[in-house]
Amino acid sequence: MNIEGVHHRTVRLDGRTVLLIDQPLLPHQFRIAEMGDHRATAEAIRTMVVRGAGAIGATGACGMAQAALEAPEIGFHDYVSAAANFLRETRPTAQNLFYGINTVLEAIAAQGDHLAAAREAAVAAANAVCDDDAACCEAIGQHGKGLILDGMQVNTHCNAGWLAFVDWGSALSPIYAAHRDGRRVHVWVDETRPRGQGAMLTAFELGQEGVDHSVIADNATGWLMKQGRIQLTIVGSDRIAANGDVANKIGTYSSAVCAKANGVPFYVAAPTTTIDPNCPTGGDIPIEERSGDEVGFTWGWSDDGVFARVRTIPPKGTRCRNPAFDVTPAELIAGIITEKGIVPASREGIASVARR
């Protein structure tokens, strides 16, 4: 991730502190948030200081390392187990969170009652989760960049770039790789209501990388597809079921339906840590519903230079509903771009790359 030409990772463990790019402040302000213990780290996940499948998976792993470093000698394993449950409860949909937590738990358990070794193993495992996430996303870019021809116009939804992972991203990684290879590409960025991750985060990333882009209202995507101004769509994923169904940010399903109707190839990019082989279909994926305040209010800078929350559209007293994700059925997906290559969105395709 390059911000003003300086490389950053979204998530990093520094001693007992988890360092996170404070995403709700972007694009207005860049700040590194410091989480001093696993409870603060969990709260950062819950409140979306950090968000995106890979990023919260890495943050969950780092939170578990914090718990191992904090835990007393008496009751060490009980403390760690309670911390794991606390971290799991922050966000229910993204599979990477559970992968990150469980990977560190397994490393701790392998050391038995050798507590010093268990603490070291937890830190090593958390750092390995972070490094693996970055490496997988870089590989996704290399496998996916061949889909992007010179001069192509590409659409994406939400933010599945650097900020959603430790580095490189999933859906944006092929775009970055193609751009760095010298191909001209224009990205149509869905604003992604209600939190505006596309307008705020994806546009910020693409601008920092120098990729040509335009932000559009979510309901403009289908019309641009019909006009032939979008030739390819790539989105990320928060969980992929064993049959190839995909959960992603709310609005993804609508884009996939429009893409199918207009003959636009619709790809999903995700590391294999996003696959949940124990989830048979998309109907089995838990869908998080967040506070309706995210629909009724937004944050931004006033003309007076104050960063504040303001009511947007609904009249006072109107009830707002806020499902955070939807499920796109496998039959609408042209393929899934993973670090192991592009596979069909099918039970066989998923099984060929899923981690055991």
Sequence and secondary structure as in RCSB ss.txt:
>XXXX:A:sequence
MNIEGVHHRTVRLDGRTVLLIDQPLLPHQFRIAEMGDHRATAEAIRTMVVRGAGAIGATGACGMAQAALEAPEIG
FHDYVSAAANFLRETRPTAQNLFYGINTVLEAIAAQGDHLAAAREAAVAAANAVCDDDAACCEAIGQHGKGLILD
GMQVNTHCNAGWLAFVDWGSALSPIYAAHRDGRRVHVWVDETRPRGQGAMLTAFELGQEGVDHSVIADNATGWLM
KQGRIQLTIVGSDRIAANGDVANKIGTYSSAVCAKANGVPFYVAAPTTTIDPNCPTGGDIPIEERSGDEVGFTWG
WSDDGVFARVRTIPPKGTRCRNPAFDVTPAELIAGIITEKGIVPASREGIASVARR
>XXXX:A:secstr
 EETTEE  SEEEETTEEEEE GGGTTT   EEEE SHHHHHHHHHTTSS SHHHHHHHHHHHHHHHHHH  STT
HHHHHHHHHHHHHTS SS HHHHHHHHHHHHHHHTTTT HHHHHHHHHHHHHHHHHHHHHHHHHHHHHHGGG  T
TEEEEE S  SGGGSSSS SSSHHHHHHHHTT  EEEEEE  TTTTHIIIIIHHHHHHHT EEEEE GGGHHHHH
HTT   EEEE  SEE TTS EEEETTHHHHHHHHHHHT  EEEE  GGGB TT  SGGGS   B  THHHHEEEE
E TTS EEEEE SS TT     B EEEE GGG SEEEETTEEE SSHHHHHHH   
